[in-house]
Amino acid sequence: MGDNEDFLFISAGTDGIDGHSEAMGGIVDSDTKKKIDEHAMRSSIDNNDSYTILSRNHSAIMSGRTGNNVSDIFVGYYAGETGRKKAD
């Protein structure tokens, strides 16, 4: 994924917790990607620990327990590359 691509991704558990963290899930977008360096991102993936990196970047979704464990919600949006001149 290039530096000039516009995207948004949300992942959340309806019960208000995600794995072992207190987060409901997370939201990342193209601005989040610009803030996180490649090494930190790789370390997060290798350690199965998205909460630490998301919480440091204000991207963790915190709701507390909801008492509703219906499903997980995933929302994705991809607008493609931005700021590029179209070919004639």
C-alpha positions in Angstrom: 0.0 0.0 0.0 1.5 3.3 -1.1 1.9 6.5 1.0 -0.8 8.3 -1.0 -3.6 5.9 -0.7 -6.8 6.8 1.1 -8.4 4.1 3.3 -10.3 3.4 6.5 -10.7 0.2 8.4 -12.8 -0.5 11.6 -12.9 -3.8 13.5 -14.9 -4.1 16.7 -16.5 -6.7 19.0 -20.1 -6.0 20.0 -19.4 -7.3 23.5 -17.2 -4.3 24.2 -13.9 -6.3 24.6 -11.4 -7.6 22.1 -9.2 -10.5 23.2 -7.3 -9.7 26.4 -7.4 -5.9 26.1 -10.1 -3.6 27.4 -10.7 -2.3 23.8 -13.8 -3.0 21.8 -11.6 -2.9 18.7 -9.7 -0.4 16.6 -10.0 2.1 13.8 -7.1 2.9 11.4 -6.9 5.1 8.3 -4.3 6.5 6.0 -3.3 9.1 8.6 -2.8 6.4 11.2 -0.5 4.6 8.8 1.6 7.7 8.4 2.1 8.0 12.1 3.3 4.4 12.7 6.7 3.4 11.6 7.2 0.0 9.8 9.2 -1.5 12.6 6.5 -0.8 15.2 3.8 -2.1 12.9 5.7 -5.3 12.2 6.4 -5.8 16.0 2.7 -5.4 16.8 1.8 -8.0 14.2 4.6 -10.4 15.3 3.4 -10.2 18.9 -0.3 -10.4 18.2 -0.7 -7.1 20.0 -2.7 -4.5 18.1 -4.0 -2.8 21.3 -0.6 -1.3 22.4 0.1 0.4 19.1 -3.5 1.4 18.5 -3.9 2.9 22.0 -0.6 4.9 21.6 -2.0 6.4 18.4 -5.5 7.1 19.8 -7.0 4.5 17.5 -8.3 1.9 20.0 -12.1 1.9 20.4 -13.0 1.9 24.1 -16.6 1.3 25.2 -16.5 -1.0 28.3 -18.5 -4.2 28.4 -21.8 -3.9 26.5 -23.4 -7.2 27.6 -24.1 -7.9 24.0 -22.0 -10.6 22.3 -23.8 -10.8 18.9 -21.0 -10.6 16.5 -17.9 -8.7 15.3 -18.1 -5.8 13.0 -15.7 -5.0 10.2 -16.0 -1.9 8.0 -13.6 -1.1 5.2 -13.3 1.8 2.8 -10.7 2.2 0.1 -10.6 5.3 -2.1 -7.4 4.5 -4.0 -4.6 6.8 -4.6 -5.0 10.5 -3.9 -3.2 13.5 -5.2 -2.0 11.9 -8.5 -2.6 13.5 -11.8 -4.7 11.3 -14.1 -3.1 10.1 -17.3 -4.5 11.6 -20.5 
